[in-house]
Amino acid sequence: METLWQNVRYSLRRLRRSPGFTSVAVLSLALGIGANTAIFSLIYALLLRTLPVRDPGELVELLHRYPGEPHLNGFSWQAYQFMREHNHVFSGLIAAANQPFHVRGEGLEPQTANGAYVDGDFFPVLGVKPAIGRLIGPEDSRPGDSSAVVVVSWSYWKKQFNLDPAILGKQIFVENLPVTIVGVTQRKFSGLQAEASQDFWLPLAIAPPALRSSHGGWLWLVGRLKPRVSLEQARAEMAVLYESTLDEQAAITNNPFLRKMKFEMEPAGAGLSQLREEWAKPLLLLIAVVGLLLLIACTNIGSLLLARGAAREFEMALRISLGSSRLRLVYEGLTEALLLSVAGGVLGVFLAYFGAGALVRIILQAKRIGPPIEFQVRTDVSVLLFTAALALLTGLLCGLFPALRALRSAPGPSLREAGRSGETRQRRLLGKSLVVAQVALSAVLLSAAELFVVHLSNLEHLDLGFERDHVLLVALDPAGSGYGGEWLTQAYQHLLERLEAIPGVRSATMCAASPISGAGANRGATVEGYQPKPGEIRNLTENWVAPKYFETLGTPLLAGRDFNSNDQGHPRVAIVNRTMARYYFGDGNPIGKHVRFDDDDQPYEIVGVAGDSKYYEIREATWRTIYLDTFQEAEPASRFALRTSVDPLSVAPDVRRVVRDLFKTVSVERISTLDNQVDATIVPERLVATLSGWFGGLGSALAAIGIYGLLAYTLARRINEIGIRMALGATRSNVIRMVLQDALAMVGAGLVIAVPVALWSKQLAVSLIQDLPSDSAIPIAFGALGMIALALLAAYLPARRAARVDPMEALRHE
C-alpha cells in the first residue's frame, strides 16, 4: 500500500507538470467513457434490468403479429381464459390492461396517473408482496360481487400521502368510480412496463365491459413457466392453443384476416416494453460505434504515453542500473494511465447523466400508436459498475504498451543511446503501429457514419404521396363537451370556414387519421364486380375526410371528383386510392362502382381515385385505402389539417383563438406540423446517423492528432538526420515529401486493415437495420478518402516545420 501511494503521488506530480497533456487525455477518455455509459444506461434500462419480482427469469410475454408488422401483446378476454385453463406449461398466466386513469379524491388534486386493470392472479403469480395492507387477489376477480378496491404504488403513497398508514380504507375516485385503497405494493415494484411506472392497480372484474368483450384485444398476457419447461416447449404448446382461439375470434368478428396472425413468445424478465423492439438494434449499433471511439481514444492516449516514456528512457535506464525494479517502473506507468482513466471516468459519468437524459428525450419524440409513455434512465449500481470496469479496462489499455516497453527495456543500450539523436527502428515501429490502429478504427467509424447518413437521406426523400411542408395538424377533443351528432357536424363546417379565413391559411380540411399517424380503421368489404378468392384478405383501410382533404395534403386526385357540400344528406360516396383501384378493377374504371362493408347494409359509391399515401410509417407497403366523407357519418372526425403559405406554427395562436370562440367546452388536444410528424417516424435512424457522424468526426480528429503528435515527436528526435540530408542536397520539398510519404504509409496500412473490417461491419449493420444500402462502396470510399485527407493535413504542419530547419543548427543539435 505504501508503494502504491508513492506511485499515485509521483504520477499526480508528473500529470500536474503537463497540464496540456493531462487535459487532452482526460477529456478524450471522458468523451469515450461518457458516450459508452450513456448508451449502456439505455440498453440496461430497456434490455437488461430485471423486474423486482420472484424469479423474473421464469416470466414470458405472449405476443402475436400480422405478417410484416410489429408484434403485439393484446389478447381478448376469451383467448386469455381459454389459454389459462388449457395450458400445461405455465404455473400461472396473468392478464393486465394498461391505461391512464383520471384520479380525484379528498385531499387529492384531480390528476392523470398510469395504472392497470389486473386479474386476481396478477400479484400472487409475480410474487409481489405488500408494503402495507393487502394486494388484489383471487377474491377480487369475481365479476358482480367484487368490491371496488385499488392498490397503489409505494412511490405514489410517499408522494401523495407522505407514507401515512391511514391510507388503508381511504376512498378515492378512479375514472369516476369510488374505490377503496386496500394496500400498497413493495417499494421497488412499479408495474410490468420497462419504460413507464404505474401507480394504480384495479381488478379486471370492475373494468369496462369492452375489456372483457369477444371483439377486444386489450389484455397484455404474461406467463410463469413451470420448472423444467423450456421457452421452446411453451411456445410450441401455446401456439396450438392460440390457433384455436383465432378460429373462434375470426368467426365472431367475420374477419378471416385474423387467421394470418402468428403466435410468438419472448422472455419477460426485463418487463414489457413498447420501445424494446424499436430501439434494441439502433442502441446495439450505437454501443458498437462508441466502443470504436473509446478504442481510438485509448490508442491515442497510449501513443502519447509511449512518447512520454521514450523521453524518459535515460531516466528509467539509470534507475534500473541503480537497482530499481522493472516491475516498479511498470507499476508507475500503469498508475499514471489508471489515474487518467479514473479522472476520465468520473467526468464521463457526469457527461453520461446529461447525455442519457438527452437521448431519452429524443427517443420519446418518436411516433408511436397508443397513449404517451414515460421513460427514465436511473444511474444505479449496475451502470456505475459498468463505468468503473470500463475505466479500469481503459487505463490498462492505455498503459499497456508503455508498460511493456518499460518491462523489456535494457539499461545498457538505453544509456549508450541517450546521447544520440534519432529514433531507433523499434521505437518508430511501435509508435506507428498505434497510429495505424487509430487510422483503421477511424476509417471504419467514418464509413459507418456515411452508411447511416445515406440511409437517413434515402428515407427523407421517399415519395410518401403527400407534400409534408407547410401543413399544420390540429387535434380537438370533443369527448365530454356535450356536443355531438348533427350539431357538431354543422359546428365543424363553420369552424373550417373560420380556419380558412385566418391570414396565411390556404385551405383547411378534416380527417380521422393524418398521414404517418396510423390508419383510421380496418374492415372487411365486398367490392362490386370483384369475386374474392377463397381465404383472400378482404379488409380495407378506412379514413374519414372532409372536402379539400387531397388539395390540402397535396395528394393528387387521379380520376373523378372530390367530396363536396352537396354530398351531405345524399347517398354515401367514397374515394379510393390507386392501389385499391388497380387491385379490384385493373385497368377498368372504378367510378360508379359500389363498396359494401360486412357490418353495414348501406353501400358506398366510388366517385374518385386518389394517389397512394403512407399512413402507418414511411417504409410500409401501400394499403388498399378507401376515403369516406366524414360529414355523411353520425359523428364527424376531430382532426384538422391546414395548408399555409407561412410557417404553420405561426398560425397556431389564431387556431386556438378561433376554437375557443366557437366552442366553450371543446379543447385543443394537440397541435403539430406534418413535417414533424413524418420526422418522428425516423427518430431511430436520425439518432444513429447523427451520433455516428459526430463520433466518426471525433474519432477521425483523434487519429489526426495521433498522426500529428507522432510525426512531430519523431521529427524532433530526427532533427540531426534532417540536417544531414539537407546539408547533402535535400530540398525543403524533399523533406516535406518524405514526411508526407511516411504519413501516407501509416494511413495505407490502416486502410488495408480497415476495408475488410468495414465490409464485415456493414453486413452486420444490414442484418440489424431494415433497408440499409448494402451494395454501395461509397461509405467505405468516403472513410478511406476522409482519413487520407486528414492524415495529409495532420502531417503537413510538422513537415513544413521540419523543412524550415537550418542545416547548420540541425547539425549542432545534440
C-alpha positions in Angstrom: 0.0 0.0 0.0 2.9 2.3 0.7 4.4 1.6 -2.7 1.0 2.2 -4.3 0.6 5.5 -2.5 4.1 6.6 -3.6 3.3 5.7 -7.2 0.0 7.7 -7.1 1.7 10.8 -5.6 4.5 10.5 -8.2 2.1 10.1 -11.1 0.0 13.0 -9.9 3.0 15.3 -9.8 4.0 14.3 -13.3 0.5 14.9 -14.6 0.3 18.2 -12.9 3.5 19.3 -14.6 1.9 18.5 -18.0 -1.5 20.3 -17.8 -1.9 20.3 -21.6 -1.4 16.6 -22.0 -3.4 15.8 -18.9 -6.4 17.9 -20.1 -6.4 16.4 -23.6 -6.1 12.9 -22.2 -8.8 13.2 -19.6 -11.2 14.9 -22.0 -10.7 12.3 -24.7 -11.3 9.5 -22.2 -14.3 11.3 -20.7 -16.0 11.6 -24.1 -15.3 7.9 -24.8 -16.3 6.6 -21.4 -19.3 9.0 -21.1 -20.7 8.0 -24.5 -20.4 4.3 -23.7 -22.0 4.8 -20.2 -24.9 6.9 -21.7 -25.7 4.2 -24.3 -25.3 1.4 -21.8 -27.7 3.1 -19.5 -30.4 3.0 -22.1 -29.5 -0.6 -23.0 -29.6 -1.6 -19.4 -32.9 0.1 -18.8 -34.6 -1.5 -21.9 -32.9 -4.9 -22.2 -31.1 -5.9 -19.0 -32.7 -4.6 -15.9 -34.9 -7.3 -14.4 -38.2 -6.8 -12.7 -38.2 -6.8 -8.9 -40.4 -9.9 -8.7 -39.8 -13.6 -7.7 -37.7 -15.5 -10.2 -38.1 -13.0 -13.1 -36.2 -15.4 -15.5 -39.3 -17.6 -15.5 -41.6 -14.9 -16.9 -42.5 -14.9 -20.6 -44.6 -12.5 -22.7 -47.3 -13.8 -25.1 -47.2 -12.0 -28.4 -48.7 -12.2 -31.9 -48.2 -10.3 -35.1 -49.6 -9.7 -38.5 -47.2 -10.7 -41.3 -44.7 -7.9 -41.9 -45.9 -5.8 -38.9 -44.5 -5.2 -35.4 -45.6 -7.7 -32.7 -48.5 -7.0 -30.4 -49.3 -8.0 -26.8 -53.1 -7.7 -27.0 -55.5 -10.6 -26.5 -59.2 -10.9 -25.9 -60.7 -11.9 -22.6 -62.0 -15.2 -24.1 -58.5 -16.0 -25.5 -57.0 -15.4 -22.1 -59.4 -17.6 -20.3 -59.0 -20.4 -22.9 -55.2 -20.4 -22.8 -55.1 -20.1 -19.0 -57.4 -23.1 -18.5 -55.9 -25.5 -21.1 -52.2 -25.0 -21.0 -49.8 -27.4 -19.2 -46.6 -25.2 -19.3 -47.4 -22.3 -17.0 -47.7 -22.3 -13.3 -49.7 -19.1 -13.8 -50.9 -16.9 -16.6 -51.8 -13.3 -15.8 -53.6 -10.5 -17.6 -53.4 -6.7 -17.4 -54.9 -3.8 -19.3 -52.6 -0.8 -19.0 -54.1 2.7 -19.3 -54.0 6.2 -17.8 -56.5 6.8 -15.0 -58.2 10.0 -14.0 -58.0 10.2 -10.2 -59.6 12.6 -7.7 -60.5 12.4 -4.1 -60.4 14.2 -0.7 -57.1 15.9 -0.3 -56.0 15.0 -3.9 -55.8 17.3 -6.8 -57.5 15.9 -10.0 -54.8 14.2 -11.9 -54.0 11.6 -14.5 -51.8 8.6 -13.5 -50.7 5.4 -15.2 -52.3 2.2 -14.0 -53.7 -1.1 -15.0 -56.7 -3.4 -14.6 -55.3 -6.8 -13.4 -56.7 -10.2 -12.8 -56.7 -11.8 -9.3 -53.6 -13.9 -10.0 -51.5 -10.9 -11.0 -49.7 -10.2 -7.7 -49.6 -13.9 -6.5 -48.0 -15.2 -9.7 -45.5 -12.4 -9.8 -44.7 -12.9 -6.1 -45.0 -9.2 -5.2 -45.6 -8.5 -1.5 -47.5 -5.6 0.0 -45.7 -2.9 1.9 -48.9 -2.4 4.0 -52.4 -3.8 3.7 -53.1 -6.5 1.0 -52.9 -6.7 -2.7 -55.5 -7.7 -5.3 -56.1 -11.4 -5.1 -58.5 -14.1 -6.5 -61.2 -13.0 -4.2 -61.3 -9.7 -6.2 -61.7 -11.4 -9.6 -65.4 -12.4 -9.5 -67.5 -10.0 -11.6 -70.6 -8.8 -9.9 -69.8 -9.5 -6.3 -66.4 -7.9 -6.1 -65.9 -4.7 -4.1 -64.3 -1.8 -5.9 -60.7 -1.8 -4.5 -57.5 -0.3 -5.6 -53.8 -0.9 -4.8 -51.3 2.0 -5.1 -47.6 2.1 -5.6 -45.1 2.8 -2.8 -43.9 6.0 -4.7 -47.5 7.3 -5.0 -48.1 6.6 -1.3 -45.0 8.6 -0.4 -45.7 11.4 -2.9 -49.4 11.9 -2.2 -49.8 10.6 1.4 -46.4 11.0 2.9 -46.3 7.3 3.9 -49.3 7.7 6.1 -50.6 4.2 7.2 -54.1 5.7 7.4 -54.3 5.4 3.6 -55.8 2.0 4.1 -59.6 2.2 3.8 -59.5 5.6 2.2 -61.9 6.1 -0.7 -60.9 7.9 -3.9 -62.4 8.2 -7.3 -60.7 6.4 -10.3 -62.5 7.1 -13.6 -65.4 8.5 -11.6 -65.7 5.1 -9.8 -65.5 5.2 -6.0 -62.8 2.7 -4.9 -61.2 1.8 -1.6 -57.4 1.7 -1.1 -56.6 -1.7 0.4 -52.8 -1.9 0.0 -49.5 -0.6 -1.2 -47.0 -2.5 -3.3 -43.5 -3.1 -2.1 -41.1 -0.3 -2.6 -39.3 -1.3 -5.9 -42.3 -2.6 -7.8 -43.9 -0.1 -10.2 -45.6 -2.4 -12.7 -44.5 -4.7 -15.6 -43.7 -1.9 -18.1 -40.0 -1.2 -18.5 -40.4 2.4 -19.6 -43.3 3.6 -17.6 -44.0 3.3 -13.8 -47.6 2.6 -12.7 -49.3 4.0 -9.6 -52.7 2.2 -9.6 -54.0 -1.4 -10.0 -57.7 -2.2 -10.1 -59.4 -5.6 -10.5 -60.3 -6.6 -14.0 -63.7 -7.5 -12.6 -64.6 -3.8 -12.4 -63.1 -2.8 -15.7 -65.3 -1.5 -18.5 -67.1 -4.3 -20.4 -65.1 -3.6 -23.6 -62.0 -5.1 -22.0 -63.8 -8.4 -21.5 -65.6 -8.5 -24.8 -65.1 -11.1 -27.6 -64.0 -8.4 -30.0 -61.5 -6.6 -27.9 -57.7 -7.3 -27.8 -56.6 -5.1 -24.9 -55.1 -7.6 -22.5 -51.4 -8.0 -22.0 -50.6 -11.6 -21.1 -47.6 -12.8 -19.1 -46.9 -16.4 -18.0 -44.6 -18.0 -15.5 -43.0 -21.2 -16.8 -43.3 -24.3 -14.8 -40.0 -25.8 -13.5 -38.0 -27.7 -16.2 -40.3 -26.3 -19.0 -38.2 -24.5 -21.7 -39.2 -21.5 -23.7 -39.4 -23.6 -26.9 -41.7 -26.2 -25.3 -44.0 -23.4 -24.0 -44.1 -21.6 -27.3 -45.0 -24.8 -29.2 -47.9 -25.7 -26.9 -49.3 -22.1 -26.7 -49.1 -21.7 -30.4 -51.6 -24.6 -30.8 -53.9 -23.1 -28.2 -53.7 -19.7 -29.9 -54.7 -21.1 -33.2 -57.9 -22.4 -31.6 -58.7 -19.0 -30.3 -58.1 -17.4 -33.7 -60.7 -19.6 -35.4 -63.3 -18.5 -32.8 -62.3 -14.9 -33.0 -62.4 -14.8 -36.8 -65.9 -16.3 -36.8 -67.2 -13.9 -34.2 -65.7 -10.8 -36.0 -66.2 -12.1 -39.5 -62.6 -11.2 -40.2 -60.6 -14.1 -41.8 -57.5 -11.9 -41.8 -57.1 -12.8 -38.1 -56.1 -16.4 -39.2 -53.0 -14.9 -40.7 -51.6 -13.8 -37.3 -48.7 -15.7 -35.9 -48.0 -16.5 -32.2 -44.8 -15.6 -30.6 -43.3 -15.8 -27.1 -40.4 -13.8 -25.6 -38.7 -13.7 -22.2 -40.3 -11.0 -20.0 -37.8 -10.9 -17.0 -36.9 -7.4 -18.1 -40.5 -6.2 -18.2 -42.8 -5.4 -21.1 -41.8 -2.6 -23.4 -43.2 -0.7 -26.4 -39.7 0.6 -27.1 -37.6 -2.6 -26.9 -38.3 -3.9 -30.4 -37.9 -0.4 -32.0 -34.7 0.6 -30.2 -32.8 -2.5 -29.4 -31.0 -2.7 -32.7 -30.2 1.0 -33.0 -28.8 1.0 -29.5 -26.6 -2.0 -30.2 -25.3 -0.3 -33.2 -24.6 2.9 -31.2 -22.7 0.9 -28.4 -20.5 -0.6 -31.2 -19.9 2.9 -32.6 -19.0 4.4 -29.2 -16.9 1.3 -28.4 -14.8 2.1 -31.5 -14.5 5.7 -30.4 -13.2 4.6 -27.0 -10.6 2.3 -28.6 -9.4 5.2 -30.7 -9.1 7.3 -27.6 -7.2 4.5 -25.9 -4.7 4.1 -28.7 -4.3 7.9 -28.9 -3.5 8.2 -25.2 -1.3 5.1 -25.4 0.8 6.6 -28.1 1.1 9.9 -26.1 2.2 7.9 -23.0 4.6 6.0 -25.2 6.2 9.2 -26.4 6.4 10.5 -22.8 8.0 7.2 -21.8 10.5 7.5 -24.7 11.5 10.9 -23.4 12.3 9.3 -20.0 14.3 6.5 -21.5 17.5 7.6 -20.0 16.0 8.3 -16.6 14.4 4.8 -16.5 17.6 3.1 -17.6 19.6 5.0 -14.9 17.1 3.9 -12.2 17.3 0.3 -13.3 21.1 0.5 -13.2 20.9 1.8 -9.7 18.8 -1.2 -8.6 15.2 -0.2 -9.2 12.9 -3.0 -10.1 11.4 -3.1 -13.7 8.0 -4.0 -12.1 8.2 -0.8 -10.1 8.6 1.1 -13.4 5.7 -0.8 -14.9 3.5 0.0 -11.9 4.3 3.7 -12.3 3.3 3.7 -15.9 0.1 1.8 -15.2 -0.7 4.0 -12.3 -0.4 7.1 -14.5 -2.7 5.6 -17.1 -5.2 4.4 -14.5 -5.3 7.9 -12.9 -6.1 9.4 -16.3 -8.8 6.8 -16.8 -10.3 7.3 -13.4 -10.4 11.1 -14.0 -12.0 10.4 -17.4 -14.5 8.0 -15.9 -15.6 10.5 -13.2 -16.1 13.2 -15.8 -17.6 10.6 -18.1 -20.3 9.8 -15.6 -21.2 13.5 -15.3 -21.4 13.7 -19.1 -23.4 10.5 -19.4 -26.0 11.8 -16.9 -26.9 14.6 -19.3 -26.3 12.6 -22.4 -28.6 9.8 -21.4 -31.3 12.3 -20.5 -31.0 14.0 -23.9 -31.2 10.6 -25.6 -34.4 9.7 -23.7 -36.0 13.0 -24.8 -35.1 12.1 -28.4 -36.5 8.6 -28.1 -39.8 9.9 -26.7 -40.2 12.1 -29.8 -40.6 9.0 -31.9 -44.0 8.4 -33.4 -45.9 5.5 -31.8 -49.5 4.5 -31.7 -51.2 4.5 -28.3 -51.0 6.6 -25.2 -47.9 8.6 -24.5 -45.3 6.8 -22.4 -42.7 7.8 -19.8 -39.1 6.6 -19.8 -36.5 7.4 -17.2 -32.9 6.2 -17.0 -31.5 5.7 -13.5 -27.8 5.6 -12.8 -28.0 2.6 -10.5 -25.3 0.3 -9.2 -25.1 -1.8 -12.4 -24.4 1.2 -14.5 -21.8 2.5 -12.1 -20.1 -0.9 -12.0 -20.0 -0.9 -15.8 -18.4 2.6 -15.8 -15.8 1.5 -13.2 -15.0 -1.6 -15.2 -14.8 0.4 -18.4 -12.4 3.0 -16.7 -10.2 0.2 -15.4 -10.0 -1.6 -18.7 -9.3 1.8 -20.5 -6.5 2.5 -18.1 -5.0 -0.9 -18.7 -5.2 -0.5 -22.5 -3.7 3.0 -22.4 -0.8 1.9 -20.2 -0.2 -1.5 -21.8 2.4 -0.6 -24.4 4.3 1.9 -22.3 4.4 -0.7 -19.5 5.6 -3.5 -21.8 8.3 -1.2 -23.2 9.5 -0.4 -19.7 9.5 -4.1 -18.8 11.6 -5.0 -21.8 14.0 -2.0 -21.8 17.7 -2.8 -21.4 19.6 -0.2 -19.4 22.9 -0.6 -21.3 21.7 0.3 -24.8 19.4 3.0 -23.4 22.3 4.7 -21.6 24.5 4.4 -24.7 21.8 5.8 -27.0 20.9 8.7 -24.6 23.4 11.0 -26.2 22.5 10.0 -29.7 19.9 11.8 -31.8 17.3 10.0 -33.9 14.9 7.2 -33.3 15.5 3.5 -33.2 13.6 1.3 -35.7 11.9 -0.4 -32.8 10.6 2.8 -31.3 9.3 4.1 -34.6 7.6 0.8 -35.3 5.7 0.7 -32.0 4.5 4.3 -32.3 3.5 3.8 -36.0 1.6 0.6 -35.0 -0.6 2.6 -32.6 -1.3 5.2 -35.3 -2.1 2.5 -37.8 -4.6 1.1 -35.3 -6.2 4.6 -34.9 -6.4 5.1 -38.6 -8.1 1.7 -39.1 -10.6 2.2 -36.4 -11.4 5.8 -37.6 -11.9 4.7 -41.2 -14.3 2.0 -40.0 -16.1 4.6 -37.9 -16.3 7.1 -40.8 -17.6 4.5 -43.3 -20.3 3.5 -40.8 -21.3 7.1 -40.3 -21.6 7.7 -44.0 -23.6 4.5 -44.4 -26.1 5.6 -41.8 -26.3 9.2 -43.2 -27.0 7.9 -46.7 -29.7 5.6 -45.2 -31.3 8.6 -43.4 -31.2 10.7 -46.6 -32.9 7.9 -48.6 -35.7 7.8 -46.0 -36.1 11.6 -46.0 -36.5 11.6 -49.8 -39.0 8.8 -50.2 -42.2 9.6 -52.1 -44.9 9.5 -49.4 -47.8 10.5 -51.6 -48.3 13.9 -50.0 -46.5 17.2 -49.5 -45.2 17.4 -45.9 -44.2 21.1 -45.9 -46.5 23.9 -44.6 -49.2 21.7 -43.1 -50.5 22.3 -39.6 -52.2 19.4 -37.8 -54.8 20.2 -35.1 -56.5 17.6 -32.9 -59.6 18.5 -30.9 -61.1 16.6 -28.0 -64.9 16.8 -28.0 -65.4 14.0 -25.5 -67.3 15.2 -22.5 -68.1 18.5 -24.2 -71.8 17.8 -24.6 -71.6 18.3 -28.3 -72.3 15.6 -30.8 -74.3 14.4 -33.8 -75.6 16.8 -36.4 -74.9 19.9 -34.2 -71.2 19.0 -34.1 -71.1 18.4 -37.8 -72.5 21.9 -38.6 -70.2 23.4 -36.0 -67.2 21.8 -37.6 -68.2 23.0 -41.0 -68.4 26.5 -39.7 -65.0 26.0 -38.0 -63.5 25.1 -41.3 -64.7 28.3 -42.8 -63.3 30.3 -39.9 -59.9 28.5 -40.1 -59.6 29.2 -43.9 -60.2 32.9 -43.1 -57.1 33.1 -40.9 -54.3 35.1 -42.7 -51.7 32.7 -44.2 -54.1 29.7 -44.4 -54.6 28.5 -48.0 -57.0 25.6 -47.3 -58.4 23.6 -44.3 -59.9 20.1 -44.1 -60.6 17.3 -41.6 -59.6 13.7 -41.3 -59.8 10.8 -38.9 -56.2 9.8 -39.5 -53.5 12.1 -40.9 -50.5 10.7 -42.8 -47.9 8.8 -40.8 -50.2 8.6 -37.8 -51.9 5.2 -38.2 -54.9 4.1 -40.2 -58.4 5.2 -39.2 -60.0 1.7 -39.2 -59.9 -1.7 -40.9 -63.0 -3.6 -42.0 -63.8 -6.4 -44.4 -65.7 -5.3 -47.5 -67.2 -6.6 -50.8 -66.5 -4.6 -54.0 -68.9 -4.6 -56.9 -67.7 -6.6 -59.8 -64.9 -8.5 -58.0 -65.1 -12.1 -56.9 -62.7 -12.8 -54.0 -60.7 -15.9 -53.9 -61.1 -18.5 -51.0 -59.3 -17.3 -47.9 -58.4 -13.9 -49.5 -58.0 -11.0 -47.1 -60.9 -8.7 -47.8 -60.1 -5.9 -45.4 -59.8 -2.3 -46.4 -58.2 0.6 -44.6 -60.6 3.4 -43.9 -60.2 7.1 -43.4 -63.0 9.7 -42.9 -62.1 13.0 -44.5 -63.7 16.3 -45.4 -63.8 18.2 -48.7 -60.4 19.6 -49.8 -58.5 16.9 -48.0 -56.5 15.9 -51.0 -55.9 19.5 -52.0 -54.7 20.4 -48.5 -52.4 17.3 -48.2 -51.0 17.7 -51.7 -52.2 14.2 -52.8 -53.2 14.2 -56.5 -56.8 13.3 -57.5 -56.3 11.0 -60.4 -59.8 10.5 -61.6 -63.4 11.5 -60.7 -64.1 14.3 -58.2 -63.6 15.3 -54.6 -66.2 15.4 -51.8 -68.3 18.5 -51.7 -71.1 20.0 -49.6 -73.8 18.6 -51.8 -72.9 15.0 -50.7 -74.4 15.6 -47.2 -77.8 14.1 -46.9 -77.4 12.2 -50.2 -76.4 8.5 -51.0 -73.0 7.8 -49.5 -69.9 8.3 -51.6 -66.3 7.2 -51.4 -62.9 7.9 -52.9 -60.3 5.0 -53.3 -56.6 5.1 -53.6 -54.7 4.0 -56.7 -53.6 0.7 -55.1 -57.2 -0.3 -54.3 -58.4 0.7 -57.8 -55.8 -1.4 -59.5 -56.4 -4.4 -57.2 -60.1 -4.6 -57.8 -60.5 -3.1 -61.3 -57.2 -3.5 -63.0 -57.2 -1.1 -66.0 -61.0 -0.7 -65.7 -62.9 2.4 -64.5 -63.9 2.2 -60.8 -66.0 5.4 -60.9 -69.7 4.5 -60.2 -68.9 1.1 -58.6 -70.0 0.3 -55.1 -68.4 -0.9 -51.9 -70.3 -2.6 -49.1 -68.7 -3.3 -45.7 -69.5 -6.5 -43.9 -71.2 -4.8 -40.9 -73.1 -2.2 -42.9 -76.1 -2.6 -45.3 -75.7 0.7 -47.0 -73.2 0.7 -49.9 -70.8 3.5 -50.9 -70.5 4.7 -54.5 -66.9 5.4 -55.7 -66.7 8.9 -57.1 -62.9 9.4 -57.3 -59.5 7.9 -57.3 -56.6 9.5 -55.3 -52.9 8.9 -55.3 -51.3 6.5 -52.8 -50.2 7.8 -49.4 -48.4 6.4 -46.4 -50.3 6.3 -43.2 -48.7 4.0 -40.7 -45.0 4.5 -41.3 -42.9 5.5 -44.3 -41.4 2.1 -45.1 -44.8 0.3 -45.3 -46.2 -1.3 -48.4 -49.2 0.8 -49.6 -52.5 -0.5 -48.3 -55.8 -0.6 -50.1 -57.4 2.5 -48.7 -60.9 3.9 -49.0 -61.8 7.5 -48.0 -65.3 8.2 -46.7 -67.0 11.6 -46.4 -66.9 12.5 -42.7 -69.9 14.7 -43.0 -72.0 11.8 -44.1 -71.3 10.0 -40.8 -73.2 10.2 -37.5 -70.1 11.6 -35.7 -67.5 13.7 -37.7 -63.8 13.3 -37.3 -62.0 15.7 -35.0 -58.6 16.2 -36.6 -58.0 19.2 -38.8 -55.2 19.9 -41.4 -54.4 23.4 -42.6 -52.1 24.2 -45.6 -50.4 27.5 -45.0 -48.3 30.0 -47.0 -46.4 30.9 -43.9 -44.7 29.0 -41.1 -47.5 26.6 -39.9 -46.8 27.1 -36.2 -47.2 30.9 -36.6 -50.9 30.5 -37.2 -51.4 28.1 -34.1 -52.4 31.0 -31.7 -55.1 32.1 -34.2 -56.3 28.5 -34.5 -56.6 28.2 -30.7 -58.5 31.6 -30.6 -61.0 30.5 -33.2 -61.7 27.2 -31.5 -62.1 29.0 -28.2 -64.6 31.5 -29.7 -66.7 28.7 -31.3 -66.6 26.1 -28.6 -66.6 26.6 -24.8 -66.0 23.0 -23.8 -64.0 21.6 -26.7 -60.3 21.7 -26.1 -57.4 21.6 -28.5 -55.7 18.3 -27.7 -52.6 18.7 -29.8 -51.0 21.0 -32.4 -48.1 19.9 -34.6 -46.9 20.0 -38.1 -47.0 17.3 -40.7 -43.3 17.7 -41.2 -42.6 17.0 -37.6 -45.0 14.0 -37.7 -43.0 12.5 -40.5 -39.7 13.2 -38.8 -41.0 11.5 -35.7 -41.2 8.2 -37.6 -37.5 8.1 -38.4 -36.1 9.2 -35.0 -34.1 6.0 -34.5 -32.4 6.4 -37.9 -31.8 10.1 -37.4 -30.3 9.4 -33.9 -28.0 6.7 -35.2 -26.9 8.8 -38.2 -26.3 12.0 -36.1 -24.4 10.3 -33.3 -22.3 8.1 -35.6 -21.5 11.2 -37.7 -20.4 13.1 -34.6 -18.4 10.2 -33.2 -16.9 9.5 -36.6 -15.7 13.0 -36.8 -14.4 12.9 -33.3 -12.6 9.6 -33.9 -11.0 11.0 -37.1 -9.9 14.1 -35.2 -8.2 11.9 -32.6 -6.5 9.9 -35.3 -5.3 13.1 -36.9 -4.0 14.3 -33.6 -2.2 10.9 -33.2 -0.5 11.3 -36.6 0.5 14.9 -35.9 1.8 14.0 -32.4 3.8 11.0 -33.6 5.3 12.9 -36.6 6.1 16.0 -34.5 7.8 13.9 -31.8 9.7 11.7 -34.4 10.9 14.7 -36.4 12.1 16.4 -33.2 14.1 13.3 -32.5 15.4 13.1 -36.1 16.4 16.8 -36.4 20.1 15.9 -36.8 19.3 13.4 -39.6 17.2 16.0 -41.4 20.1 18.5 -41.1 22.5 16.0 -42.6 20.0 15.3 -45.5 19.7 19.0 -46.2 23.4 19.5 -46.0 23.9 16.8 -48.6 21.5 18.5 -51.0 18.0 17.6 -50.0 15.5 20.4 -50.6 12.6 21.5 -48.5 10.2 19.8 -50.8 12.2 16.6 -50.4 11.8 16.8 -46.6 8.1 17.6 -46.9 7.6 14.7 -49.4 9.5 12.3 -47.0 7.2 13.2 -44.1 4.0 13.0 -46.1 5.1 9.7 -47.5 5.6 8.4 -44.0 2.1 9.6 -43.1 0.6 8.0 -46.2 2.3 4.7 -45.4 0.7 4.6 -42.0 -2.7 5.5 -43.5 -2.3 2.9 -46.2 -1.5 0.2 -43.6 -4.5 1.3 -41.6 -6.8 1.2 -44.6 -5.6 -2.3 -45.5 -6.9 -3.4 -42.1 -10.0 -1.1 -42.2 -11.5 -2.2 -45.6 -12.3 -5.8 -44.7 -13.4 -4.8 -41.2 -15.7 -2.2 -42.7 -17.1 -4.7 -45.2 -17.9 -7.1 -42.4 -19.4 -4.4 -40.1 -21.6 -3.2 -43.0 -23.1 -6.6 -43.5 -23.7 -6.9 -39.7 -25.4 -3.5 -39.8 -27.5 -4.5 -42.8 -28.8 -7.5 -40.8 -29.9 -5.2 -38.0 -31.3 -2.2 -39.8 -34.1 -2.5 -42.4 -33.4 -1.2 -46.0 -29.8 -0.2 -45.2 -27.9 0.2 -48.5 -25.7 -2.8 -48.7 -24.3 -2.8 -52.3 -22.7 0.7 -52.4 -19.0 1.1 -51.9 -19.4 4.9 -51.3 -19.3 4.7 -47.5 -16.0 2.8 -47.4 -14.5 5.0 -50.1 -15.7 8.0 -48.1 -14.0 6.7 -44.9 -10.7 6.0 -46.8 -10.6 9.3 -48.6 -11.5 11.1 -45.4 -8.6 9.5 -43.5 -6.2 10.2 -46.3 -7.2 13.9 -46.3 -6.9 14.2 -42.5 -3.6 12.4 -42.5 -2.1 14.8 -45.1 -3.4 17.8 -43.2 -2.0 16.5 -39.9 1.4 15.6 -41.5 1.8 18.9 -43.4 2.3 21.1 -40.3 5.2 19.1 -38.8 6.6 18.6 -42.3 6.7 22.3 -43.0 8.3 22.9 -39.6 11.0 20.3 -40.4 11.6 21.8 -43.8 12.4 25.2 -42.3 15.2 23.8 -40.2 18.6 25.5 -40.7 21.0 22.7 -41.6 23.9 24.2 -39.5 21.6 24.5 -36.5 20.4 20.9 -37.0 24.0 19.5 -37.3 24.9 21.2 -34.0 21.7 19.7 -32.4 22.8 17.4 -29.5 
